[in-house]
Amino acid sequence: MTGDFNIKRVAIIGAGYSGLQTLADLIHTSSNGESTINTGKLPSEPAFPYIKVFEQSPDLGGAWRYTAETDPHFPSKESLEDEYWEPSILENEKLKDGKTHNWKHNAMYDNLYTNISYNFMTPSTLPIKKYPNRIFDPFLTHREVLKILHDLADHHDLRKYIQFNSDIKNVLKTEEGKYQLTIERTNTNGEITIEIETFDSLVIATGRFKYPHIPQIHNLAEFNAQNPGVISHSKSFRKSEDFKDKKVLIVGSSVSSIGLLEYLRPIAKELHLSRRTFINDPESSVYSWYVKEFNSGKIVQHDQIVDFDLATNEVIFKNLERAGGFDHIFLATGYHIHFPFLPKDNDNLAKISKSSGDQRGRIENLFHYVFSIGEPTIAHVGFTSSGFFVHLSEAQGVSIAGVWSNAKKLPSLEAQRQWHADRIAQKAKSRTTHQYEPEEAVAEIEYLTGELGVKNRGPKITSRLNTALFEREKERLGVIYEKFASGEFDESYILKTDTSGLPLPTLN
């Protein structure tokens, strides 16, 4: 068993789902290891007297805080001349004015709706609000998700703990075993000040959708220079109407590409898809209707891109097929997990391993993807992938509250390392070792809340889990997709039926 903790000052990086839910649990944890969150009252003797959340944006919401502004559509010429597929290059991306770009905008597009329903997007401490009379029921607009996060903050009075416009630049471990944070804070006039603050422990809840993954492809930089504006990462997509009557190639075959296909299929002149893997068995795909869509004949399919022919402006695919004349090429190729502020010389912290052969790599050296093995006072929340992501992240925060308040103990370092080795072996053929299928996620949530979690917290979370309902909703999603992708319903219906009451930001 690991030793007792004496944690009084906690820093949380990020005010999205994971950061807010963890904050709510930590402020409701008493010094005797019990949770008062279900009573609506703060404990008279809190386990963690001082908690501060650092959020780089001017408001809460994380990945769900829509901005009309986007990050650069593609890395700079200087980055493309370097190892642009490495997140450290994007981290230090230089703009034309000499400033460093910090990739602070998110990937929300105007008419996005969720692929997970309100049943599983609502934290356990809030009532589920349903919208049964809409075409895309039981799913939500992105503003309705943001409203859930605002409601969470209001319900638990969380805003007073959050320092906005604060970007963590460095974390230094002191000789006393504490963590000194260097914070770059921007005021309303755009003036930057540097602040230093020290904490006993650190929660990293920065999310998985900040640094876009640009795959390493021969002649990519040269093709981009020769055809400026033609290639972009899907993170910068906002409006489908910009691609009406265009010939478009989408690279990738996961969630981001499906979102683009849904709205571009009715309006594009030609729609092409390049994918690395061809799965023809619907049962082996995350969503069975993905495979049906890919094989519908309504999309021109291609193999993986391996090169660009600069003389003919053609794309060359792995099977040596060629295609050209694209008005736009979207890289729906995912994101890097990256912690630029963490010390590079501490072997006990989370690592990104690329041994699986994927340029994005996979996250390692975290016990149940929460506690740094060998450095348990640095914890991570929200880096697992699951249809039960909200409740899994909630359970991760509950486990942090339980372990750091000494209500529960972590197993020995040897046992933690063995769990990690077993997990890697179990997912040996997959890059996404952090992916949890529904039944697996339920077991993980039960472990985190039961074996590691603060008292009086687990049952309310697990009561929200229903794998049969989740599977039915996955199939429902395919029906809704086809209604929009076929043009039966216009995508403008999404925002017209939004109930959040939140404004949709526009460009200044």
C-alpha positions as CSV (number, residue, x, y, z in Angstrom):
1,M,0.0,0.0,0.0
2,T,1.2,3.6,-0.6
3,G,1.6,5.9,2.3
4,D,-0.7,8.6,3.7
5,F,-1.0,12.0,2.0
6,N,-0.9,15.4,3.6
7,I,-2.6,17.4,0.8
8,K,-4.0,20.8,1.6
9,R,-3.4,22.8,-1.6
10,V,-4.7,21.4,-4.9
11,A,-4.2,22.8,-8.4
12,I,-6.5,21.7,-11.3
13,I,-5.6,22.5,-14.9
14,G,-8.6,22.8,-17.0
15,A,-12.3,23.8,-16.5
16,G,-14.1,21.5,-18.9
17,Y,-16.1,18.3,-17.9
18,S,-13.2,16.6,-16.2
19,G,-11.8,19.6,-14.3
20,L,-15.3,20.8,-13.1
21,Q,-16.4,17.4,-12.0
22,T,-13.2,16.8,-10.1
23,L,-13.4,20.2,-8.5
24,A,-17.0,19.5,-7.3
25,D,-15.9,16.3,-5.7
26,L,-12.8,17.7,-4.0
27,I,-14.6,20.6,-2.4
28,H,-17.2,18.2,-1.0
29,T,-14.7,15.8,0.5
30,S,-14.4,16.0,4.3
31,S,-11.2,15.4,6.3
32,N,-12.6,12.0,7.4
33,G,-12.9,10.9,3.8
34,E,-16.7,11.2,3.3
35,S,-18.5,13.1,0.5
36,T,-21.2,15.7,1.2
37,I,-21.9,16.3,-2.4
38,N,-25.3,14.6,-2.3
39,T,-26.4,16.9,0.6
40,G,-25.7,20.1,-1.3
41,K,-23.5,21.3,1.6
42,L,-19.8,21.8,1.9
43,P,-18.1,19.9,4.7
44,S,-17.4,21.7,8.0
45,E,-13.8,20.3,7.9
46,P,-12.8,20.0,4.3
47,A,-10.0,17.6,3.3
48,F,-8.6,20.1,0.9
49,P,-8.8,23.7,2.3
50,Y,-7.4,25.4,-0.8
51,I,-8.2,24.5,-4.4
52,K,-7.6,26.5,-7.5
53,V,-8.5,25.8,-11.1
54,F,-6.5,27.3,-13.9
55,E,-8.3,27.7,-17.2
56,Q,-6.6,29.2,-20.3
57,S,-9.9,30.5,-21.8
58,P,-12.0,33.4,-20.5
59,D,-14.8,31.1,-19.5
60,L,-15.5,27.5,-18.5
61,G,-16.4,24.7,-20.9
62,G,-13.2,23.3,-22.3
63,A,-13.7,21.4,-25.5
64,W,-17.4,22.4,-25.4
65,R,-16.9,26.2,-25.4
66,Y,-17.5,27.0,-29.0
67,T,-15.5,29.8,-30.6
68,A,-16.2,31.1,-34.1
69,E,-12.4,31.8,-34.3
70,T,-10.3,28.8,-35.1
71,D,-6.7,27.8,-34.7
72,P,-4.6,28.0,-37.8
73,H,-6.1,25.7,-40.4
74,F,-2.7,24.1,-40.9
75,P,0.8,24.4,-39.3
76,S,3.0,27.2,-40.4
77,K,5.6,26.9,-43.1
78,E,8.4,26.8,-40.5
79,S,6.7,23.9,-38.6
80,L,6.1,22.0,-41.8
81,E,9.8,22.2,-42.5
82,D,10.4,20.6,-39.2
83,E,9.0,17.4,-37.6
84,Y,5.4,18.7,-37.9
85,W,4.0,15.3,-36.8
86,E,5.5,15.8,-33.3
87,P,3.3,17.8,-30.8
88,S,6.4,19.6,-29.4
89,I,6.7,21.3,-32.8
90,L,3.1,22.5,-32.7
91,E,3.6,23.5,-29.1
92,N,6.2,26.0,-30.1
93,E,4.5,27.1,-33.4
94,K,5.6,30.6,-34.3
95,L,3.1,33.0,-35.9
96,K,3.9,35.8,-38.3
97,D,3.9,38.3,-35.6
98,G,6.6,36.3,-33.7
99,K,4.2,35.1,-31.0
100,T,3.9,31.5,-30.0
101,H,0.5,29.9,-30.9
102,N,-1.0,28.0,-28.0
103,W,-3.8,26.1,-29.9
104,K,-6.5,27.4,-27.5
105,H,-9.6,27.1,-29.8
106,N,-11.7,24.0,-29.9
107,A,-13.1,21.8,-32.6
108,M,-16.8,22.7,-32.3
109,Y,-18.6,23.4,-35.5
110,D,-21.8,25.4,-35.9
111,N,-24.3,22.5,-36.3
112,L,-22.6,19.8,-34.3
113,Y,-24.8,17.6,-32.2
114,T,-23.4,14.9,-29.8
115,N,-23.0,11.2,-30.5
116,I,-23.7,10.5,-26.9
117,S,-27.2,11.2,-25.4
118,Y,-28.3,13.4,-22.6
119,N,-28.6,10.2,-20.5
120,F,-24.8,9.9,-20.5
121,M,-23.7,13.5,-21.0
122,T,-25.3,14.6,-17.7
123,P,-23.1,14.4,-14.5
124,S,-24.7,12.3,-11.7
125,T,-25.2,15.4,-9.5
126,L,-27.6,17.0,-12.0
127,P,-31.0,15.9,-13.2
128,I,-31.2,14.7,-16.8
129,K,-33.1,17.1,-19.0
130,K,-34.7,15.4,-22.0
131,Y,-35.8,16.8,-25.4
132,P,-38.1,14.1,-26.8
133,N,-39.7,15.9,-29.7
134,R,-36.7,16.5,-31.9
135,I,-35.4,14.7,-35.0
136,F,-32.0,14.1,-33.3
137,D,-33.4,13.0,-29.9
138,P,-31.9,11.8,-27.6
139,F,-28.8,13.8,-28.5
140,L,-27.7,17.4,-27.7
141,T,-26.5,20.5,-29.5
142,H,-23.1,21.6,-28.5
143,R,-24.6,24.6,-26.7
144,E,-26.8,22.4,-24.7
145,V,-23.7,20.5,-23.5
146,L,-22.1,23.8,-22.6
147,K,-25.3,24.7,-20.6
148,I,-24.9,21.4,-18.7
149,L,-21.4,22.6,-17.6
150,H,-22.7,26.0,-16.7
151,D,-25.5,24.3,-14.7
152,L,-22.9,22.1,-13.0
153,A,-20.8,25.2,-12.0
154,D,-23.9,27.0,-10.7
155,H,-25.2,24.0,-8.8
156,H,-22.0,23.6,-6.9
157,D,-20.9,27.3,-6.9
158,L,-17.6,26.4,-8.7
159,R,-16.7,29.6,-10.5
160,K,-15.2,31.2,-7.4
161,Y,-12.4,28.5,-7.5
162,I,-11.5,29.2,-11.2
163,Q,-8.8,31.6,-12.4
164,F,-9.5,32.2,-16.1
165,N,-7.2,33.4,-18.9
166,S,-4.4,31.4,-17.1
167,D,-2.1,29.2,-19.1
168,I,0.2,26.8,-17.2
169,K,3.7,27.1,-18.7
170,N,5.8,25.0,-16.4
171,V,5.5,22.6,-13.4
172,L,8.6,22.3,-11.2
173,K,8.9,19.8,-8.4
174,T,10.5,21.5,-5.4
175,E,13.0,20.0,-2.9
176,E,10.1,19.8,-0.5
177,G,8.1,17.6,-2.9
178,K,5.6,20.3,-3.8
179,Y,4.7,21.6,-7.3
180,Q,5.6,25.1,-8.3
181,L,3.4,26.3,-11.2
182,T,4.4,29.0,-13.6
183,I,1.2,30.7,-14.8
184,E,0.9,33.0,-17.8
185,R,-2.1,35.2,-17.1
186,T,-3.7,37.5,-19.6
187,N,-5.9,40.4,-18.6
188,T,-8.8,42.0,-20.5
189,N,-6.4,44.3,-22.3
190,G,-4.3,41.5,-23.5
191,E,-1.4,42.3,-21.1
192,I,0.5,39.2,-19.9
193,T,1.8,38.7,-16.4
194,I,3.7,35.8,-15.0
195,E,2.6,34.3,-11.6
196,I,4.2,31.6,-9.5
197,E,2.2,29.5,-7.1
198,T,3.0,26.3,-5.2
199,F,0.7,23.3,-4.5
200,D,0.8,20.0,-2.7
201,S,-0.8,18.1,-5.6
202,L,-1.9,18.6,-9.2
203,V,-4.8,17.4,-11.3
204,I,-4.3,17.5,-15.1
205,A,-7.7,17.9,-16.9
206,T,-6.5,19.5,-20.1
207,G,-8.4,17.2,-22.5
208,R,-7.5,15.2,-25.5
209,F,-8.4,17.7,-28.3
210,K,-5.9,20.5,-28.3
211,Y,-3.0,19.6,-30.5
212,P,-4.0,18.4,-34.0
213,H,-2.3,15.3,-35.3
214,I,-0.8,16.0,-38.8
215,P,0.3,12.7,-40.3
216,Q,3.7,12.4,-41.7
217,I,3.2,12.1,-45.5
218,H,5.8,12.5,-48.2
219,N,5.6,15.9,-50.0
220,L,2.9,17.1,-47.7
221,A,4.7,20.4,-46.9
222,E,5.5,21.0,-50.5
223,F,2.0,20.3,-51.7
224,N,0.6,22.7,-49.0
225,A,3.0,25.4,-50.2
226,Q,2.0,24.8,-53.8
227,N,-1.7,24.8,-52.9
228,P,-2.2,27.2,-50.1
229,G,-5.5,26.8,-48.2
230,V,-6.4,23.5,-49.8
231,I,-5.4,21.3,-46.8
232,S,-6.7,21.8,-43.3
233,H,-7.2,19.8,-40.1
234,S,-10.8,19.1,-39.2
235,K,-10.3,21.1,-36.0
236,S,-10.8,24.3,-38.0
237,F,-14.0,23.2,-39.7
238,R,-17.0,25.5,-38.8
239,K,-19.5,25.8,-41.7
240,S,-20.4,23.2,-44.3
241,E,-21.7,25.8,-46.7
242,D,-18.1,26.9,-47.4
243,F,-17.7,23.6,-49.3
244,K,-20.9,23.5,-51.4
245,D,-20.3,22.2,-54.9
246,K,-16.7,21.4,-54.1
247,K,-14.7,18.3,-54.6
248,V,-13.6,17.3,-51.1
249,L,-11.3,14.6,-49.8
250,I,-11.6,13.6,-46.1
251,V,-8.6,11.7,-44.6
252,G,-9.6,9.5,-41.7
253,S,-12.5,7.2,-40.7
254,S,-13.4,7.9,-37.1
255,V,-15.7,10.3,-35.3
256,S,-14.4,13.5,-36.9
257,S,-14.7,12.2,-40.4
258,I,-18.2,11.0,-39.9
259,G,-19.3,14.4,-38.7
260,L,-17.9,16.0,-41.9
261,L,-19.4,13.3,-44.1
262,E,-22.8,13.9,-42.6
263,Y,-23.1,17.5,-43.6
264,L,-20.9,17.5,-46.7
265,R,-22.5,14.5,-48.5
266,P,-25.7,16.4,-49.5
267,I,-23.9,19.5,-50.8
268,A,-20.4,18.5,-52.1
269,K,-19.9,18.0,-55.8
270,E,-17.8,15.0,-55.0
271,L,-16.9,13.5,-51.7
272,H,-13.9,11.2,-51.3
273,L,-12.6,9.3,-48.2
274,S,-9.1,8.1,-47.6
275,R,-8.7,5.6,-44.7
276,R,-6.0,3.5,-43.3
277,T,-8.1,0.6,-42.3
278,F,-10.9,-1.1,-44.1
279,I,-13.4,-2.9,-41.8
280,N,-16.2,-4.6,-43.7
281,D,-17.8,-6.3,-40.7
282,P,-20.3,-3.9,-39.0
283,E,-20.0,-5.8,-35.7
284,S,-16.3,-5.0,-35.5
285,S,-16.7,-1.3,-35.8
286,V,-17.5,1.2,-32.9
287,Y,-20.7,2.0,-34.8
288,S,-22.1,-0.6,-37.1
289,W,-23.6,2.0,-39.4
290,Y,-20.1,3.5,-40.0
291,V,-19.3,0.5,-42.2
292,K,-22.6,0.7,-44.0
293,E,-22.0,4.3,-44.8
294,F,-18.5,3.8,-46.0
295,N,-19.7,1.0,-48.3
296,S,-22.8,2.7,-49.5
297,G,-21.4,3.8,-52.8
298,K,-22.2,7.4,-52.1
299,I,-18.6,8.2,-51.1
300,V,-15.5,7.5,-53.3
301,Q,-13.2,5.4,-51.2
302,H,-9.4,5.4,-51.3
303,D,-6.6,3.7,-49.5
304,Q,-4.1,5.5,-47.2
305,I,-2.3,8.5,-48.6
306,V,1.4,7.9,-49.1
307,D,2.5,10.8,-51.3
308,F,1.7,13.9,-53.2
309,D,2.7,14.3,-56.9
310,L,3.9,17.9,-57.1
311,A,4.0,17.9,-60.9
312,T,0.4,16.8,-61.4
313,N,-1.1,18.0,-58.1
314,E,-2.4,14.5,-57.5
315,V,-2.8,12.5,-54.3
316,I,-1.1,9.1,-54.4
317,F,-2.6,6.3,-52.3
318,K,-1.0,3.2,-50.9
319,N,-2.4,1.0,-53.7
320,L,-0.7,3.4,-56.2
321,E,-4.1,4.8,-57.2
322,R,-4.1,8.5,-57.9
323,A,-6.7,11.3,-57.6
324,G,-6.6,15.0,-58.1
325,G,-8.5,18.2,-58.6
326,F,-9.6,18.5,-54.9
327,D,-10.9,21.9,-53.8
328,H,-10.2,20.9,-50.2
329,I,-8.6,18.1,-48.3
330,F,-9.6,17.7,-44.6
331,L,-7.2,15.8,-42.3
332,A,-9.7,14.2,-39.8
333,T,-6.7,12.5,-38.2
334,G,-7.2,13.0,-34.5
335,Y,-5.1,14.7,-31.8
336,H,-2.0,14.3,-29.7
337,I,-2.1,13.8,-26.0
338,H,0.5,16.2,-24.8
339,F,1.6,17.7,-21.5
340,P,4.1,20.4,-22.4
341,F,4.3,21.9,-18.9
342,L,5.4,18.7,-17.2
343,P,9.1,18.1,-16.4
344,K,10.8,16.0,-19.1
345,D,13.3,14.4,-16.7
346,N,10.8,12.8,-14.2
347,D,10.4,9.1,-15.2
348,N,7.5,8.7,-12.8
349,L,5.1,10.9,-14.8
350,A,2.8,10.1,-17.7
351,K,4.5,9.2,-20.9
352,I,3.4,9.0,-24.5
353,S,4.7,5.9,-26.1
354,K,4.9,5.4,-29.9
355,S,5.9,1.8,-29.8
356,S,2.6,0.8,-31.3
357,G,3.6,2.3,-34.6
358,D,1.2,5.2,-34.6
359,Q,2.6,8.8,-34.7
360,R,0.2,9.9,-32.0
361,G,1.3,7.2,-29.5
362,R,-0.5,6.1,-26.4
363,I,-0.6,7.3,-22.8
364,E,1.4,5.2,-20.3
365,N,2.6,5.1,-16.7
366,L,-0.8,5.9,-15.2
367,F,-2.6,3.6,-12.8
368,H,-6.1,3.3,-14.2
369,Y,-5.2,6.3,-16.3
370,V,-5.5,8.5,-13.2
371,F,-2.5,8.3,-10.8
372,S,1.1,8.8,-12.0
373,I,2.9,5.5,-11.0
374,G,5.6,6.6,-8.6
375,E,4.3,10.2,-8.4
376,P,0.7,9.8,-7.1
377,T,0.2,13.4,-6.2
378,I,0.0,14.2,-9.9
379,A,-3.3,12.8,-11.2
380,H,-5.0,12.9,-14.6
381,V,-8.7,13.0,-15.4
382,G,-10.5,12.7,-18.7
383,F,-7.8,11.0,-20.8
384,T,-9.8,7.8,-21.3
385,S,-12.1,7.3,-24.2
386,S,-15.6,5.8,-23.7
387,G,-19.3,6.3,-24.5
388,F,-19.5,6.6,-20.7
389,F,-16.8,9.3,-20.7
390,V,-18.7,11.7,-18.5
391,H,-19.3,9.2,-15.7
392,L,-15.9,7.6,-16.1
393,S,-14.2,11.1,-15.7
394,E,-16.5,11.7,-12.7
395,A,-15.4,8.4,-11.2
396,Q,-11.7,9.3,-11.7
397,G,-12.3,12.5,-9.8
398,V,-14.0,10.5,-7.0
399,S,-11.0,8.2,-6.8
400,I,-8.6,11.2,-6.5
401,A,-10.8,12.5,-3.6
402,G,-10.7,9.1,-1.9
403,V,-7.0,8.5,-2.2
404,W,-5.8,12.0,-1.5
405,S,-8.0,12.3,1.6
406,N,-6.7,8.9,2.8
407,A,-10.1,7.4,2.8
408,K,-8.7,4.7,0.5
409,K,-5.2,3.5,-0.4
410,L,-3.5,2.9,-3.7
411,P,-2.0,-0.6,-4.1
412,S,1.7,-1.1,-4.0
413,L,3.9,0.3,-6.8
414,E,4.5,-3.3,-7.9
415,A,0.8,-3.9,-8.2
416,Q,0.3,-0.6,-10.1
417,R,3.0,-1.5,-12.5
418,Q,1.6,-5.0,-13.0
419,W,-1.9,-3.5,-13.8
420,H,-0.3,-1.2,-16.3
421,A,1.6,-4.1,-18.0
422,D,-1.5,-6.3,-18.0
423,R,-3.5,-3.4,-19.6
424,I,-0.9,-2.9,-22.4
425,A,-0.8,-6.7,-23.0
426,Q,-4.6,-6.9,-23.1
427,K,-4.7,-4.1,-25.8
428,A,-1.5,-5.2,-27.5
429,K,-3.0,-4.8,-31.0
430,S,-4.5,-1.4,-30.3
431,R,-3.1,2.1,-29.9
432,T,-6.0,3.1,-27.8
433,T,-5.2,1.3,-24.6
434,H,-7.2,4.0,-22.9
435,Q,-10.4,3.0,-24.8
436,Y,-13.2,1.5,-22.6
437,E,-16.1,-0.3,-24.2
438,P,-19.4,0.1,-22.3
439,E,-19.3,-3.1,-20.2
440,E,-15.6,-2.5,-19.5
441,A,-16.3,1.1,-18.5
442,V,-18.9,0.0,-16.0
443,A,-16.4,-2.3,-14.3
444,E,-13.8,0.5,-14.3
445,I,-16.2,3.0,-12.7
446,E,-17.2,0.5,-10.1
447,Y,-13.5,-0.1,-9.2
448,L,-12.6,3.6,-9.1
449,T,-15.6,4.6,-7.0
450,G,-15.6,1.4,-4.8
451,E,-12.0,0.5,-4.2
452,L,-10.4,4.0,-4.5
453,G,-13.3,6.5,-4.2
454,V,-14.4,8.7,-1.4
455,K,-17.2,7.4,0.7
456,N,-20.9,7.9,-0.2
457,R,-20.3,8.6,-3.8
458,G,-20.3,5.5,-6.1
459,P,-23.9,4.4,-6.2
460,K,-25.2,7.7,-7.6
461,I,-22.8,7.4,-10.5
462,T,-23.3,3.7,-11.3
463,S,-27.1,4.2,-11.2
464,R,-26.8,6.3,-14.4
465,L,-25.1,3.5,-16.4
466,N,-27.2,1.4,-18.7
467,T,-25.3,-0.5,-21.4
468,A,-28.5,-1.8,-23.2
469,L,-29.8,1.8,-23.5
470,F,-26.5,3.0,-24.7
471,E,-26.4,0.3,-27.5
472,R,-29.9,1.2,-28.6
473,E,-28.9,4.8,-28.8
474,K,-25.8,4.0,-31.0
475,E,-28.1,2.5,-33.6
476,R,-30.5,5.4,-33.3
477,L,-27.6,7.7,-34.1
478,G,-27.2,5.9,-37.5
479,V,-30.8,6.6,-38.4
480,I,-30.4,10.3,-37.5
481,Y,-27.1,10.4,-39.5
482,E,-28.8,9.2,-42.6
483,K,-31.6,11.8,-42.3
484,F,-29.1,14.6,-42.5
485,A,-26.5,12.9,-44.8
486,S,-29.3,12.2,-47.4
487,G,-30.5,15.8,-47.3
488,E,-33.9,14.7,-45.9
489,F,-33.4,17.3,-43.2
490,D,-31.2,20.4,-43.4
491,E,-28.5,20.8,-40.8
492,S,-29.8,24.2,-39.8
493,Y,-32.5,22.3,-37.9
494,I,-29.9,21.7,-35.2
495,L,-29.4,25.2,-34.1
496,K,-33.1,26.2,-34.7
497,T,-34.1,23.7,-32.0
498,D,-31.4,24.5,-29.5
499,T,-32.8,25.1,-26.1
500,S,-29.7,26.3,-24.2
501,G,-30.5,30.0,-24.4
502,L,-26.7,30.5,-24.9
503,P,-25.7,32.8,-27.8
504,L,-23.7,31.4,-30.6
505,P,-20.5,33.5,-30.8
506,T,-19.6,35.1,-34.1
507,L,-16.3,36.5,-35.5
508,N,-15.5,40.0,-34.4
